[in-house]
Amino acid sequence: MKHLVLIFALVLLGACAHQRPDPAPAADTLSPRGELQQFLQGYTEAFNSRDLSRILALYAEDVDVRLSGPDGGYRLDKEGLNAAFKLKQTVWSEQRLRLGEPILADFSQAPVGYLVVGEWPVQSKSWSGTYQCAMVVVKREGRWLILREAASEDSL
């Protein structure tokens, strides 16, 4: 009988141990969505600083950007993006970026990236309008980077 009580107690103790909640994650560990919110804040700060090196650091080396606007459509790589930013001298204000859904290559795997959408008023020397974009943001070597961007500039 003592053995049965001891076995029952061990089984009950084991069952209780499995019901304990997982320990809380470390304070310095962020979820992907938390990391992305920080990335979006950094993106906004980079654009508001008008520091071209900070802006371009947010884009992957193999970025594919497609822009459409009053002057037509363009497809840019990172070098073309650099030239476009230098040429535009755009004043960015009131950026509104929203984190979208994860992009899955396969439903059984972790997300391969996240969709980000944004819209904000812009003003340059030649026109005023609204900039709208959709970006695919991926994590490479521990950093979030913009891999794809489709954007349009509509004149006001």
C-alpha positions as CSV (number, residue, x, y, z in Angstrom):
1,M,0.0,0.0,0.0
2,K,2.9,2.4,0.8
3,H,4.3,1.8,-2.6
4,L,1.0,2.6,-4.3
5,V,0.7,5.9,-2.3
6,L,4.3,6.7,-3.2
7,I,3.7,6.0,-6.9
8,F,0.5,8.0,-6.9
9,A,2.3,10.9,-5.2
10,L,5.1,10.8,-7.8
11,V,2.6,10.7,-10.7
12,L,0.7,13.6,-9.2
13,L,3.9,15.6,-8.7
14,G,4.9,14.9,-12.3
15,A,1.5,16.0,-13.6
16,C,1.7,19.2,-11.5
17,A,5.2,20.0,-12.8
18,H,3.9,19.8,-16.4
19,Q,1.1,22.2,-15.6
20,R,3.4,25.0,-14.5
21,P,3.4,28.0,-16.9
22,D,6.5,28.5,-18.9
23,P,8.9,31.0,-17.4
24,A,8.6,34.5,-18.7
25,P,10.9,35.4,-21.6
26,A,13.9,37.6,-20.7
27,A,13.1,41.3,-20.7
28,D,15.7,41.9,-23.5
29,T,14.1,39.3,-25.8
30,L,11.5,40.7,-28.1
31,S,9.0,38.9,-30.3
32,P,9.3,39.3,-34.0
33,R,6.5,41.8,-33.9
34,G,8.2,43.8,-31.2
35,E,11.4,43.8,-33.2
36,L,9.5,44.9,-36.2
37,Q,7.9,47.8,-34.3
38,Q,11.4,48.9,-33.4
39,F,12.5,48.6,-37.0
40,L,9.5,50.7,-38.2
41,Q,10.4,53.4,-35.6
42,G,14.0,53.3,-36.8
43,Y,12.7,53.6,-40.4
44,T,10.7,56.7,-39.6
45,E,13.6,58.2,-37.7
46,A,16.0,57.6,-40.6
47,F,13.7,59.3,-43.1
48,N,13.1,62.2,-40.8
49,S,16.8,62.6,-40.3
50,R,17.3,62.8,-44.1
51,D,20.6,60.9,-43.5
52,L,20.9,58.9,-46.7
53,S,23.3,56.3,-45.3
54,R,20.9,55.5,-42.4
55,I,18.0,55.2,-44.9
56,L,19.9,52.9,-47.3
57,A,21.1,50.7,-44.4
58,L,17.5,49.6,-44.0
59,Y,17.4,48.1,-47.4
60,A,18.8,44.7,-48.4
61,E,21.6,44.6,-51.0
62,D,19.3,42.7,-53.4
63,V,16.3,45.0,-52.8
64,D,13.7,45.3,-55.6
65,V,11.8,48.6,-55.5
66,R,9.0,49.5,-57.9
67,L,7.8,53.1,-57.9
68,S,5.0,54.7,-59.8
69,G,4.0,58.4,-59.8
70,P,3.2,61.4,-61.8
71,D,6.3,61.0,-63.9
72,G,5.7,57.3,-64.7
73,G,7.0,54.1,-63.3
74,Y,10.4,53.0,-62.2
75,R,12.1,49.8,-61.0
76,L,15.1,50.4,-58.8
77,D,17.9,48.3,-57.2
78,K,19.9,49.6,-54.3
79,E,22.1,51.8,-56.4
80,G,19.1,53.3,-58.2
81,L,17.4,53.9,-54.9
82,N,20.4,55.8,-53.7
83,A,20.3,58.0,-56.8
84,A,16.5,58.5,-56.4
85,F,16.8,59.6,-52.8
86,K,19.6,62.1,-53.7
87,L,17.5,63.5,-56.5
88,K,14.2,63.8,-54.7
89,Q,15.1,65.9,-51.7
90,T,11.6,65.0,-50.4
91,V,10.3,66.3,-47.1
92,W,8.7,63.4,-45.2
93,S,6.2,64.1,-42.5
94,E,3.6,62.2,-40.4
95,Q,4.7,58.8,-41.5
96,R,2.1,56.2,-40.8
97,L,3.4,52.7,-41.0
98,R,1.4,49.6,-40.1
99,L,2.7,46.1,-39.5
100,G,0.8,43.7,-41.6
101,E,0.6,39.9,-41.6
102,P,3.5,37.4,-41.7
103,I,4.4,36.1,-45.1
104,L,4.6,32.3,-45.1
105,A,6.5,30.1,-47.6
106,D,4.8,27.1,-46.1
107,F,2.1,27.0,-43.4
108,S,4.2,24.5,-41.4
109,Q,7.2,26.9,-41.1
110,A,8.0,30.1,-39.4
111,P,7.3,33.3,-41.3
112,V,9.8,34.3,-44.0
113,G,9.0,38.0,-43.7
114,Y,6.3,40.5,-42.8
115,L,4.3,42.9,-44.8
116,V,4.4,46.6,-43.9
117,V,2.1,49.2,-45.3
118,G,2.4,52.9,-45.1
119,E,1.0,56.2,-46.2
120,W,2.0,59.8,-45.6
121,P,2.0,63.2,-47.1
122,V,5.2,64.3,-48.9
123,Q,6.4,67.5,-50.4
124,S,9.3,68.1,-52.8
125,K,10.4,71.1,-54.8
126,S,8.2,70.1,-57.7
127,W,5.1,68.6,-56.2
128,S,3.0,67.7,-53.1
129,G,1.2,64.5,-52.7
130,T,0.7,61.3,-50.8
131,Y,3.3,58.5,-50.7
132,Q,1.8,55.0,-50.3
133,C,3.9,51.9,-50.0
134,A,3.9,48.2,-49.3
135,M,7.1,46.6,-48.1
136,V,8.3,43.0,-47.5
137,V,10.6,43.0,-44.5
138,V,12.9,40.0,-43.8
139,K,15.4,39.1,-41.2
140,R,18.9,38.5,-42.4
141,E,21.9,37.9,-40.1
142,G,20.0,39.2,-37.2
143,R,18.8,42.4,-38.8
144,W,15.4,43.3,-40.3
145,L,15.8,44.7,-43.9
146,I,13.5,45.8,-46.6
147,L,13.6,43.3,-49.4
148,R,10.8,44.4,-51.7
149,E,8.9,47.7,-51.9
150,A,6.1,48.8,-54.1
151,A,5.2,52.5,-53.8
152,S,3.2,55.2,-55.5
153,E,3.2,58.9,-55.2
154,D,-0.1,60.6,-56.0
155,S,-0.2,64.3,-56.6
156,L,-2.5,66.4,-54.4
